[in-house]
Structures are given as structure tokens and as C-alpha cells.
Amino acid sequence: MLKQPIILPIALLLFLALLTFWINQTVQQQGVRLSSQGRHDPDYMLYNFVSTRTDASGFTKYVLAAAQMRHYPDSDTTELQRPRFTQFGQDKPYTQIHGQHGKISPNGKQVEFSQHVKVIRQATPTKGEMQLSTDQLTLEPDREIAHTDYPVVIKQEPATVITATGMTFDNKASTIQLFNRVHVHYERVPSAGKTASSTRSSVDQSSARPR
């Protein structure tokens, strides 16, 4: 007659223990799931990454390469280490952009270069090489447009140096639009028997076509 009163409390304790264990496991699993969703971790990485874009005729339009590429699923962004972008064009000089860091937008329409960014436009028989330096540059590869709000330094061979804050570079039109604090230093190439002359000028806004 004493067995039944003893068995019921034991069964109740076992049930409560199992219920507590189940609740604890459920809470832990949900906590892990929530914490992983809030983390900014890459889902895949590539080393010596190279991506090539061609036109309808198979001609290479541009090549984007990097020492390392990381994709982050939480923001759907791609980060690059030491990115290098080269834009090609038929019967046109190539243009190359490189920096220490880069980021590709979720839709792939923009590539942002940062830290020691340099743009180099190849020399042609009629135009000297152009180099542009800045700390941040946003590129739209399909439109062939690059822009920045940061200070820029442009060196155009043989002897032109331009500084400004804010710029838009249109590679298709071969134009550079400068926005603020524009300063130009130009040295005229001396002809035979003459010394070089130097000219400095400052303007608030300028739209310049590379020489």
C-alpha cells in the first residue's frame, strides 16, 4: 500500500527533470542560431581571385583581381585585399586602378577602393601617362566612371600636377571633373635653346580633359 505514494513523486520528479532538460536545450539552440545570424563571418574565401568581363564579341572589357576575396552573407558584400582593376578598350589605352583594400556592392555594380588608391592611364603616342592618387575611390565598371569626395593628386606627363578635393573620372569620354580647391601647376616643355617656364593657377571648380 506504500508503493503507489512513493512511485508518484519519483515519476513527477523524472518528468520535471526531462522537461527542464528539453527547455534548456531548446533555449541554447535558439541562442546559437540567433548569435550566428548576428555575426559578420565570411561564408567563403578565395585567394588570388581573378574575374574577367567580356563583351558580346569576346573582347576583354575589364579584369578584377585581388590577393584575397571574402564574401559576407549577412550584408551580401565582398571584401578584397590588394584589389587590381584593369579596364581595356579597343583602340584606347588601358586604365588600371589598385589599392590596399576593396569592397564590391551587393549588386556588383560598384567597387570601392581604399587606402593608397592609384589610377594609371596608359600613355599613347599623343598623350603622356596620367597617374591619379587618392585615399578612396568608387568605381562603376559598366559605366566606366570613377568618383571620390576625397582629395586627389593628378600627375599628367610631361609636367602637369593638379590637386583638388572631389572628382569624377569618365573613362569613356576621357574627361575629369574636379570640384573644390583646384590647383594646377604646369611646366611648359622647353623648345631648343629655351628654358622651361612654370605656371600656377587656382580655381574653385574645373572640368578638365586629360591632355
TITORMI-607780 format. One record per residue: x, z, y of N, C-alpha, C in turn. Coordinates in steps of 0.001 Angstrom, whole numbers, plus 500000, padded with zeros to 6 digits. Example, Ala and Ser with C-alpha at 12.3 -4.5 7.8 and 13.67 -1.06 7.14 Angstrom:
// residues 2
513190507800494310512300507800495500513200507800496700;512850507080497750513670507140498940512900507870500030;
END
This chain:
// residues 211
500820500000498787500000500000500000500857500000501268;502130500384501160503019500410502318503718499076502548;503665498165501568504426496916501685503882496035502803;502579495896502899501998494981503875502302495414505307;502177496663505684502542497059507053503998496800507373;504908496880506414506335496638506662506605495144506793;505986494293505983506227492841505981505770492213507282;504650492622507840504122492013509064505071492168510252;505618493345510529506588493445511645507830492589511420;508312492540510157509502491729509869509206490248510117;508056489767509658507684488357509866507544488051511351;506957489042512094506797488830513536508155488750514226;509106489596513805510448489570514392511153488255514086;511010487763512856511608486482512483511011485349513314;509705485374513520509044484334514306509539484354515747;509638485557516317510130485670517693511584485205517806;512388485502516805513790485077516826513895483553516779;513099482926515901513100481461515806512596480826517103;511573481422517697511021480890518944512054481003520068;512747482127520136513784482312521159514917481305520979;515334481076519721516404480108519434515981478701519846;514736478328519552514241476987519893514187476790521413;513689477809522135513623477728523593515026477606524195;515965478393523657517335478367524168517978476995523964;517796476395522794518355475082522513517728474010523412;516428474094523614515745473107524463516246473174525893;516401474386526422516872474560527791518299474051527931;519156474325526950520538473858527005520614472336526972;519820471691526123519829470234526040519355469605527347;518310470174527949517830469652529220518857469856530322;519559471008530274520586471262531277521736470289531169;522172469980529937523240468999529737522806467633530216;521539467260529924521037465954530331520992465835531850;520527466892532530520442466866533985521815466842534622;522753467623534087524095467657534654524812466338534481;524604465665533346525259464371533133524678463308534041;523358463423534376522754462455535273523284462601536687;523670463791537090524159464010538434525650463787538592;526355463476537540527801463309537595528154461885537969;529309461749538664529809460440539088530988460081538182;530655459638536957531673459280535978531543457800535633;532676457101535424532601455678535056532110455503533627;531312454449533405530885454164532040531819453165531354;532622452439532155533665451611531541534759451328532563;535965451020532040537132450745532867537859449525532317;538469448763533214539267447614532825540596447656533577;541660447265532891542970447177533516543364445707533654;544098445403534743544485444020535041543251443119535053;542257443564535813540971442880535917541117441581536711;540515440478536216540526439187536906539148438549536757;538548438137537885537264437450537878537407436166538688;536987435028538100537129433728538746535759433110538978;535533432585540176534280431914540520534578430434540761;533799429551540121533978428111540287532715427501540881;532866426282541454531698425582541975531105424683540892;530119423867541249529422423027540265530346422012539606;531388421598540308532321420610539744533459421245538967;533473422580538887534512423269538128535721423651538953;535692423362540250536802423717541126536768425216541412;537933425857541367538011427300541604537730427618543067;536680428422543321536347428823544682537146430056545100;537148431076544234537934432256544544538242433038543272;539264433880543383539693434747542287539794436169542827;539149437114542153539239438527542492539954439235541351;541040439909541667541834440598540656542129442015541132;542457442896540196542781444283540533543595444892539398;544407445876539744545173446573538719544260447395537816;543166447908538397542213448700537617540819448553538204;539814448511537330538423448416537749537614449489537032;536769450201537802535905451232537234534479451005537703;533533451047536766532120450895537113531419452240536966;530599452604537999529893453876538005528393453611537901;527754454042536802526338453726536589525401454449537541;525781455633538047524871456384538922524620455660540240;525618454945540752525466454199542002525524452696541795;525809452269540561525944450851540225526978450171541112;528060450902541440529150450346542222530388450201541351;531293449346541799532534449093541077533700449374542020;534599450237541606535760450576542417537004449888541853;537872449438542755539063448679542387540311449371542922;541366449294542142542670449756542582543569448537542813;544169448477543994545029447368544426544330446020544218;543183445826544859542459444558544718543169443418545448;543028442205544906543595441000545497542543439895545409;542180439340546540541178438281546593541827437021547155;541639435881546470542190434610546928541070433591547025;540862433047548232539829432037548487540492430663548539;539984429734547727540514428375547687539508427421548323;540011426280548748539142425251549301539810423896549184;539026422888548922539580421551548807540071421072550168;541322420610550188541964420122551413542002421200552495;542047422475552092542142423579553030543195424569552526;543845425284553439544810426295552991544087427451552306;544741428108551368544117429254550717544233430473551627;543317431403551434543317432664552174543347433804551159;544233434762551376544374435877550439544170437196551169;543452438121550499543200439459551036543631440479549984;544357441483550402544696442554549450544755443892550177;544558444962549419544585446318549943544876447292548820;544890448575549145545165449587548134543918449956547329;542752449911547971541509450276547297540421449255547628;539434449170546751538330448249546967537062448751546311;535928448230546780534627448604546209533703447392546256;533052447096545122532108445994545034530700446573545118;529861445997545967528492446483546149527672446257544880;526544446979544727525727446811543517525260445383543262;524971444636544328524509443257544125525653442256544029;526891442728544182528050441855544056528272440932545228;527524441114546323527621440214547473528740440612548429;529180441865548364530205442333549288531331443029548542;532543442848549054533716443554548547534362444250549731;534522445549549623535120446323550713536560446674550368;537489446285551231538905446605551072539254447742552031;540118448643551590540518449758552447541969450120552197;542579450715553224543944451237553209544972450103553108;545663449862554224546722448843554309546194447463553890;545108447059554524544496445768554204545244444663554953;545515443572554267546193442431554885545502441143554465;545295440262555454544749438929555213545834437916555553;546081436985554641547102435961554851546458434594554673;546544433762555710546087432386555595547304431479555509;547338430678554475548483429823554201548750428862555371;550021428602555601550413427632556627550077426216556184;549864425357557160549625423935556911550634423132557735;550688421822557546551626421026558349551392421138559856;550169421483560272549857421569561701549618422994562197;549474423968561284549211425351561670550181426278560968;550690427249561717551564428233561103550775429258560312;551473430046559512550823431089558718550210432141559638;549040432643559263548386433708560007548299434948559130;548644436108559681548524437385558992547674438328559830;546753439020559168545873439984559824545985441315559095;546188442389559845546318443724559253545252444655559826;544670445480558966543684446470559375543587447535558285;542750448561558499542599449629557502541321449508556693;540401448653557118539155448462556369538614447077556670;538136446405555627537609445050555792536505444819554771;535359444322555232534247443988554344534171442481554199;534196442013552967534212440585552666532908440167551999;532365439016552436531238438374551777531751437066551183;532156437065549907532844435907549324532055434609549390;530758434649549085529979433418549050529818432804550436;529780433622551472529659433132552846531021432872553478;532085433337552827533452433201553336533588433862554704;532989435036554838533033435795556083533590437188555802;534493437646556659535033438999556578534876439655557945;534559440953557954534368441634559232534805443088559135;535113443665560289535530445059560358535228445607561745;535022446921561836534887447615563108536182448323563484;537192448216562635538450448920562828539411448083563685;540473448713564215541496447950564933542172446933564012;542519445786564586543188444723563832544413444247564605;545394443762563860546573443114564435546698441751563779;546701440689564602546777439320564096548087438713564559;548850438191563614550108437520563927549989436052563516;550081435190564499549970433757564272551324433120564561;551907432487563536553176431813563758552974430623564689;553955430343565568555301430914565529555474432219566303;554666432499567349554992433673568168553790434198568936;552658434393568268551473434947568922551056436230568213;550827437287568975550358438565568429549100438970569195;548021439242568466546742439630569052546329440975568467;545919441900569324545365443175568868543952443310569417;543075443956568640541690444128569049541045445208568189;539847445609568585539041446530567787537737445821567438;537515445609566165536329444897565704536569443403565637;536160442791564518536443441384564306535523440798563254;535213439499563394534544438733562352535361437468562110;535757437247560862536565436088560487535702435162559649;535480433949560135534698432935559438535669431903558877;535908431967557572536892431079556963536407429632556934;535097429414556773534576428051556745534778427353558087;534474428060559155534605427475560489536003427634561066;536866428393560370538231428664560841538210429299562231;537330430298562417537248431000563691537366432498563484;537859433169564514537935434627564533537275435106565816;536278435960565688535626436539566858536097437974567006;536670438294568168537190439620568465536260440292569465;536081441632569364535021442291570103535480443183571254;536418444075571030536774445045572065538289445213572174;538717445572573389540126445880573674541046444798573103;540792443574573517541562442438573027542805442244573895;543961442198573259545227441957573950545955440824573229;546475439880574006547162438727573437548573438659574000;549552438501573116550938438281573518551373436949572923;551722436021573804552052434670573362553400434259573934;554266433785573065555568433268573478555582431766573246;555791431043574328555850429593574219557145429179573525;557020428320572532558200427860571808559063427035572748;560344427389572929561179426670573896561508425257573436;561513424353574375561985422996574081563480422948574266;564071421799574008565524421679574072566017422002575479;566993422925575559567605423264576828566832424266577643;565718424834577129564930425808577860564802427094577068;564616428207577764564421429494577106562935429736576915;562636430651575998561239430944575692560585431696576842;559313431434577080558542432162578087557485432986577385;557146434129577992556207435059577366555002435257578261;553826435311577642552584435509578379551781436613577725;551262437539578549550400438606578051549053438518578760;547999438797578021546679438810578642545810439826577938;544797440344578669543853441305578115542451440884578508;541515440920577553540132440594577822539253441582577071;538001441713577522537077442629576851536515442036575578;536191440762575581535638440104574406536281438738574278;536401438252573042537036436959572850536542436321571581;536446435010571585536171434240570388537298433234570259;538125433387569241539338432586569153539353431767567882;539871430574567964540098429740566791541594429784566470;541947430108565208543361430169564858544073428867565202;545256429009565759545997427838566194546550427056565008;
END
